[in-house]
């Protein structure tokens, strides 16, 4: 049994990041604080977010999620 409602995969680049949900459709957000906020608002509770750490474009999004209490 999966303890997460949904799993989201993030493909991140310099300008944008694409999000693919296991239950929902593809979405795209700006790779900036306003895009991070929009993504967070769209996330269902009890979700798992995963991303590949290629390059350094993932740092800001990962730091954003790490700062959430």
Secondary structure, DSSP 8 states (H G I E B T S, - for coil): --SSSEEEEEEE-SSEEEEEESSS-EEEEESSHHHHHHHHHHS-SSEEEEE---TTTTHHHHHHHHT--
